[in-house]
Amino acid sequence: MKKINLFFTIVGLLALIGCQKQTTTNNEAQKETKPNIIFVYLDDLGYGDFSANGTKGFTTPNIDYLANNGVNFSNGYASSATCTPSRYAALTGAYPWRNNLRILPGTAPLIIDTKQPTVPKMLRTAGYSTAIIGKWHLGLGSADKDWNEHISPGPNEVGFDYSYIMAATQDRVPTVYIEDGDVVNLDKNDPIQIDYKKKFEGEPNAIDNPEMLTMKWHHGHNQAVVNGIPRIGYMKGGKAALWSDVDMADHFLAKVKTYIAEKSKEDKPFFLTYTMQQPHVPRTPHPRFVGKSGKGPRGDVILEADWCVGELLKTIREAGIEENTMIIFSSDNGPVLNDGYYDNAVELLGEHNPSGGLRGGKYSLYDAGTHVPFITYWKGKINGGKSNALVSQLDLFNSLAVLVGSDERTEDSEDVLPALLGESKEGRTSIILEATTRTSYRKGDFVLIPAYKGNKINKKVNIELGNHDKVQLFNLKKDPSQQNDIAVQNPELVKELMEEFTQKRGDFNNTQELILK
């Protein structure tokens, strides 16, 4: 009897061990199918602004490493030619023109509804830790928020477990960091006040106090002076909380390194949105990078950003997670040279073409406005190479949902995961593109730009906006620089595309004029 009991006890233990082993194997397999995801999002980086895509005069070895060992998309798009709409689309999988979104002031309330599906929400439901470190520019709290109290709602209320951000842009007040809704290093005895219309009596500003400036403004950017740099908007107080511009890249990078080091020790995967400020104005490279590009501050901060990418790669390697980490690298819109400050970006350009030969740039309906760097990298999972697949930052939602086994989807996002993984050369078939409330329609190799009133060129930034008194049609495969308008020769195609565009877009004439401040 004892022998029989012993037999069944041994059998039971072996079965239990087998179940535990199977459970462990299943957990490991599940973790293997859910990689860490890092979305590296630059600001105003053009399609041709890194050497794998043809820079002239300087090299970007770390971005090139991603491009050469991952998938480098030659048809990768932001949703929009300006930052706020593109960031909205990337994080929500929804077209920004549905809400007529534009560039926000630093005081704007949160524009993502807290009930709205977002990429971090979807991934958090799938078992991810989520964080955003860097630029935000999607509004915070309410319109009448108090910067000296906890600010909500913000990134934490739309899916991010952790947030360490600047509210808007480097050239806009408030010039402080915000961690999980609270201004970092704030002294309540020196409260922050922000106003985008009226200056504060007794506070210096760029027009009245030019002797304080270390950087000269070209257009706009002539209100509050912080760290010798003229900004958009007026600010008073918060002296202990002010950021150091030249240290900003290092500051955000340090937070990124800490986050990765901590989360790589945990059992569940993480999603990190790392939103760099480069090469947006004001371009303030750390002294280590000053003069290194030969292209002035704009080139120097691109080298700084490239170094940050190298440090990011080093960090995930040291953490032992490179083979289970997918990196998505892109930019919120196309390039601009003079965007409000005199910094020799135009004068020192030389042979370098930030747009990579595409027409237009930031603010433009021409291709360079939304046609941006787009790279996916995952060691051992993604084979290197170029891809002509049409992909958009809009597609992150549905594609990542498929990757992690989520059933959530949004209407505007598409599943292009096979293209992102380098398994297919096919992406989406069409996309509606936006630039300062105006929209165009790309389908296959063709892009249709409706007729829009307004200036053809914005002289402040010297960029063609895409406005024309007639409909324009271009074949981007044969004519990537959009020099040959073929609308007149192809009336049936114009009609077909216009009908499709109108059906998908609805009224596309409700536009607003571009005003640079």
N, C-alpha and C positions, 0 to 999 in steps of 0.2 A: 504493500500500500504506500509505504514511504517512497519507494522507487518510482511509483506511478505519479505521486504528487511532485516529486523532484523533476520528473520528465516534463510534466505540464508547466511547472514553474520555469524551467529552462526555455521551453518553447515560447512561453508568454514573454519572457525577457527578450528573447531574440526577435519576436514580433514587434515588441515595443521599440527596441533599438532600430529595427528596420524602418518602422514608421517615423521615428525621429530623424533617421538618416535621410529618408525620402522627403520629409518636411524641410530639412535643412537644404537638401538639393533643390527642392522646389523654390524655397526662398532665395537661394543663390541665383537660380535661373530667372526668377522674377526680377531680382535686382539687376541681373545682367541685361534684361530687356528694357529696363528703365534707367537710361544713362543720366548722369548729371548734364544739365543744359546751361550753357553760358551764352547769353546774347550780348555781344560787344557792339555797341551802337555809337558811331562817331557823329560829329555835328558839322555839316557842310563839307564833307570830304567828297571830292569828285571822282568819277569813274576812272580817270587817268591819274589820280593822285598817289598811286603807289607803283613801284617799279615793275611788278609783274604785269601791270597794265600800261606800262610805257612812260613812267616819269622821266624827265630829262634834268640832269644836274645833281640828283641825289638818289640814294637807294633806301628801300624800306625792307631790310632782310627778314624781319619777323612776320610782317603781313604777307610778304612773298612766300614765306614758309607755309603759312596756312593755305595760300592760293595754289601753291605747287604740290602740296600734299593732301589737299582736299578738293572740293569742286569749286572752281572759279567761274561764276555765271556771267556770261556776256549779255544776258537779257534779264538782269535782276532789277527790280523796281521798288522804290518807296511808293506809298500811295499818293504823295503830294510833294510839291516843290518847296514847301516850308515845313518847319519843325513840328509845331503843335499838331497839325492834322496828321502828319506821318506817324508821330508817336502814339496818337490815339488809335490809328488803324493797326499798328503793329501789336498793341497790347489788347485790343478788343476784337480784332478780326472783322471790323465794320468800317465801311466807307465813311470818311469824315464829312464828305459833302452832303450826306443825309441830314447832318445837323448844321451845315453851313459854317464849319469851323474855320477859324483864322488864328494867326499868331496872337498869343495872349499877353497881356501886361502881367507884371509880377504880382499884382493884387487880385487877379482873377480867382473866382471860386472854382472848385473842382468841376471839371466838365464830363467826367465819367460817372454815370449814375451808379450808386453803390449796389444796385440790384442787377446791374448789367453783367453779362458774362465777360470774363477777361482771361487771358492766357494764364496769369499766376493763379487765379481762382481755380481754373480747370486743372492745373497741375497740382495744386494743393490738395484738391479732392482725390487726385490720383496718387497721393502719398508723398508729395514733394515738400521740402522746405523752400521758401521763396524769399527773394530779396532784390532790392534795387539800390544801386550805389552810383551816384553821379547826378546828371541833369534830369529834371522832372518835366517842368513846363506844361503841365496839364491842369493847372489850377490847384488851389488848396482851400479847404474850409469854405466859408461863406464870403460874400463880397465885402462885408464889414468886419472881417476877422481881426482879432487882437494878436499881434505877433508876440506879445509877451506872455501869452497863455498857451495851453495845449491847443494845437491847430488840428481840427478834424472837420470833415473827412479828408483823407489824403491817400497816399499809396497803401497804407496799412488797411484801409477800409475797402480797397478794390482788389485785394488778393495777396499783398506782400506782407509776409511775417515780419520782415525787417526792412527799414528804409533809412538811407543816409543820403540826403539830396541837397541840391540847391533848388530853390523854388521855381526859377524861370531860366534865365540865361546869365552868362557871366557879365554881360553888359547892362543888365537890368537890376535895379534894387528889388528886394533886399539882398545885400551882399553878405549873406550868412549861411551857414550850414544848418540843416534841420534833420534831427534824428528821431525817428518814430513820432513825428508831430511836434517836437520841442526844439526851439532854437538852441544850438550848442553854445555853451559858455556865456549865456545871457546873464547880464547883471540887471536884476529887476529895479535897481536904483538908477539905471540909465536906460529907460524903456525905449523901444524901437517905435518910430513913427514913419509911415510910408504914405506918399501922396504922388499920384502921377499927373496932377494938374497944377497944383500950387506949390511954390517953393516955401521952405520954412524960414522965417525971419531970423537973420543972424547966422544961418548955415551957408557955407560956401557953395557956389555952383560954378560951372565951367565958363559961363558967359561973363559973370562978374569977377571971377577970380582966375584968370588965365595963368597967373604966375604959379599956381599950385599944380599945374598939369605936367605930368611926365609923358603924356601921350596926347597928341593933338586930334581933335575931332574933325571929321569931314562934313558929315550931315547928321542931324539928330545928335544923340549922345552928348548933350551939352547941359545936362542938369546936375545931379549930385556928383561930387568929386569924392571918390573913395580910393585910397592908396595912390593918389595922383592921377587916377584914370577917370575921365568924365563918363557918366552913365546915363541911361534912360530912366527917368523917374527921380523923385526927391526922397531923401532919407535923413532922419535925425535920430541920434542915440545909438545904442547897441555897440558901442566902441569895442568892448571886450569880446564881442562875438564876431567881429568882422573877419572875413577870410583873408588869406594872403594869396594874391593872384598867382605869383610865380611858383608857389608851392602847391597849387590846386591839384595838378596831375599826381604828384607824389602823395598828397593827402587822400584822394579817392583810392589810389592804388593800394595804399596801406590798409584801408578798410576792406578792399577786395581780398588781399592776401590773408588777412585775419579771418574773414568769413570762410574762405575756402579751407584754410587750415583747420578750422573748428568743425565745419560741416563734413569734411572728408573722413572724420573719425566716427561719424554717426552711421546708423544702419540705413537710413532712408536717403534717397537722392535729393539733390538740390537744383533749383532753377535760380540763376543769378543774372539779372539784367545790369550790365556794366555800361553806363552811358557816359562816355567821355565828353569833355567840352571842346576838344580840338577838332578842326582848326577854326572854330567860331571866333568872332571878335569879342573882346579885345584879345589879341594874340600875345600871350605873356609867357614865353618859354622860360623854364628854369635856367639859371645861368649856365648849367652844364651843357645846354643845347644852343645857347645864343651864338649865332654866326656859323653853325655847323652845316647848314644846308646851302648857303650861298644865295638863298632866295628870300632873305629877310625873315621876320617873325612867322609868317605863314608857313614857310618851308620848315623852319625850326620846330614849330609845334607839331608838324606832321612827323618829324623825326622823333619827337618826344612821345607821341602817341604810338609810334612803331616800337619804341623802347618799352612802353607799357605793355604792349602785346607780348613782347619777349619775356617780360617779368611775369605775366600771366601764365605763359607756357611753362616757365621755370617753376612756378608755384604749384601747378597741377602735377608736374612731374615729381617734384619733391614730396607731394602728398600721395603719390602712387596711384593717381586716378586718371591719368591721361587716356588710357585705353577704355575707360568707361565715362568719358566726357565728350559731349558734342558741343562744338563751338560754332556759333552763327555770327558772322561778321558783316556789318553793313553800315550805311550812313542814312541819316534822316532825309536828306535832299542833296541836290547837286551843289557845285562849287560857286563861290563868289570871291572876288578879290578885294576890292574896296567896299566894305560893308559898313562904313561909318567912321573909320579912323584912317589917318595917314600913317601907313606902316610899310610903305614901299613894296607892297604885294604886287602892284602893277609894274612898277619900275624895274624890279629885280626878277621878273618872270622868266626872261630869256626864252629859250626854246620849249620850256615846259608848258604843256597844255593840260590844265587840271581836269577838263571835261573829257580828255581822251579823244578829241576830235568831234565830239557831239556838239550840237548847236544849242545855244542858250546857257542856262545855269540856274542857280537858285532863283525862285520867283517866276520861272519861265514855263510855258506850256510846251516849248520845244524840248527835245528829248533829254538834254542834259539836266533839266530841272528835277526829273524823277528817276532817270536811269543812273543807278548808283552802284558802288562796289557791293558785291554780294558773294560771300564765301561760306561754305560749310566744311567743317573739319572734324574728323573723329578717327583717331589713330586705330588702324586695324579694321575699321568698319567702312570707311569711305575711301575709295581709290581716287588718287589725284587726277586732275584733268580739267579741261575747259568744257563748259556746257552751254549750248544755245537755248536751253529750255527757258520758257517765259515763266518767271516766278516773281512773287511779290511778298513784301513783308506782311501784307494782309493774310497770307497763307500760313503764317506761323501757327495760328490757332488750330485750324483743322488738321494740319500736317502733324503737329506735335501731339494732338489728341490721339491720332492714329498710332503714333509712335509709342505712347504710354498706355494705350488700351482704354482710353476714355471714350464714352459715347457722346460727349458734348460736341456740338457743331454750331457754327454761325452761318448766316445766309451768304455773306460776301466772301468769306474765306474759302479756299479750295484745298483739297488734299493733294499736295504735290510732293509728298514724302519720298516716293521713288526717285524723283529728280534731285531732291535735297541730299539723298544718300548716294547719289551717283549711279543708281541702278537703272535709270531711264533718262532719255534725252527729251522726253515729253513733259511739258508743264501745263499751265493753264492755256486756254485758247485765246482769251481776250481779257482786257482790263480797262476800267475807266480811270483816267489819271487826272489829277487836280493841281491847279496852281492859283493861289489867291482867289478862290471861289469859282474860277473858270475851269471847265473840264474838257477833256478830249477822250478819244476812243481808239485804243489799239486792239487790233485783231490780226493774229498771225504776224506777217511782216509789215502790215500797213497801219498807219496811224492817221486818223481823221481829226482835224482841228476845226471846230466850227468858227464862223465869223464872229469876232468880238470887237466892240468899239474900245477906244483907248489908245494910249501911246504905244508905238511899236517898240520903243526902247525906253527903259528907265535910265535916264542919264546919270542919276546919282550913283548907281552901281554898274552902269554901262553894260546892261544885259538885255537882249531881245526878249520880249515878254510873250511873243506868239500871237499878239493881236493883229488882225487883218480884216479888211472889209469884205473878203470873200472866204469861202471854205477852202481849207488847205488839205492836201492829201500827199503823203510821202510813203515810199517803199523803203523801210529802214534797213532791209537786208542789202539792197542794191545802193542805197543812198543814206548811209548812217549819219552823215553830216547835214542832211535835210536841205540840200541846195537845189533840188529839182522838184518843184510842186507839180504833181501830175493829176490834179483834180479835173482840169479842163479836158484832158485826154481820156478820162475814165468816169463819165457821168453816171453810168449804171452802178459802178462800184461805190461811188460817192452816195448815191441814193440808197443802196443796200445798207451801207455802214451807218448812214444817218438814221435810217429807220430802226436799226438794231440799237443804236446809241440812245435814241429818243425813248424807245420802249423800256430800256433798262434805267435810264437816267431820269426821265420825266423832263420837267422844265429846266433847261440848262442856261436860261438867260437871266436868272436872278443872281447877278454878279455884283461885286463891289470893287471899287478902284483900289489899286495898291497904294498904300500910304506908308512911307518909311519914316520912322521917328528916331 
